Amino acid sequence: IRAGQTLQELESASIVRENLESQQQSVSGVNTDEETINLLAFQRAYQAGARFLNVVDEMYQTLLQIV
């Protein structure tokens, strides 16, 4: 009987924890999925900028070799 009661208390505590986490996220206004999408977009923009700078550097090096 004691083990069953303890299990029920554990399940209740888990439900309360999940509800509190949900409330915290709704108050903070942070959507982790949306933030992940934004981070990926920024990462792609950074990668594109890095590729552009590499091309410019290669062109500059080629120009210096010609001169």
C-alpha positions as CSV (number, residue, x, y, z in Angstrom):
1,I,0.0,0.0,0.0
2,R,2.8,2.4,0.9
3,A,4.6,1.8,-2.4
4,G,1.4,2.5,-4.4
5,Q,0.9,5.7,-2.5
6,T,4.5,6.8,-3.1
7,L,4.1,6.1,-6.9
8,Q,0.9,8.2,-7.0
9,E,2.7,11.0,-5.2
10,L,5.5,10.8,-7.7
11,E,3.1,10.9,-10.7
12,S,1.3,13.9,-9.1
13,A,4.6,15.7,-8.6
14,S,5.6,15.1,-12.2
15,I,2.3,16.5,-13.5
16,V,2.8,19.6,-11.3
17,R,6.3,20.1,-12.5
18,E,5.2,19.8,-16.2
19,N,2.5,22.3,-15.6
20,L,4.9,24.7,-13.9
21,E,7.4,24.4,-16.7
22,S,4.6,25.1,-19.2
23,Q,3.5,28.2,-17.3
24,Q,7.1,29.4,-17.1
25,Q,7.5,29.1,-20.8
26,S,4.3,30.9,-21.6
27,V,5.2,33.8,-19.3
28,S,8.8,34.1,-20.6
29,G,7.5,34.1,-24.2
30,V,10.3,32.0,-25.4
31,N,9.5,29.4,-28.0
32,T,12.5,27.1,-28.3
33,D,11.4,25.8,-31.8
34,E,11.3,29.4,-33.1
35,E,14.6,30.3,-31.5
36,T,16.2,27.2,-33.0
37,I,14.9,28.2,-36.5
38,N,16.3,31.7,-36.0
39,L,19.7,30.4,-34.9
40,L,19.9,28.2,-38.0
41,A,19.0,31.2,-40.2
42,F,21.8,33.3,-38.5
43,Q,24.2,30.4,-38.9
44,R,23.5,30.1,-42.6
45,A,23.9,33.9,-43.1
46,Y,27.3,33.7,-41.2
47,Q,28.4,30.8,-43.4
48,A,27.4,32.7,-46.6
49,G,29.4,35.8,-45.3
50,A,32.4,33.7,-44.6
51,R,32.3,32.1,-48.1
52,F,32.0,35.6,-49.6
53,L,35.1,36.8,-47.7
54,N,37.1,33.7,-48.7
55,V,36.3,34.4,-52.4
56,V,37.3,38.1,-52.0
57,D,40.5,37.0,-50.3
58,E,41.3,34.6,-53.1
59,M,40.7,37.3,-55.7
60,Y,42.9,39.7,-53.8
61,Q,45.7,37.1,-53.6
62,T,45.4,36.4,-57.3
63,L,45.5,40.1,-58.1
64,L,48.6,40.5,-55.9
65,Q,50.3,37.7,-57.8
66,I,49.5,39.2,-61.1
67,V,51.0,42.6,-60.1
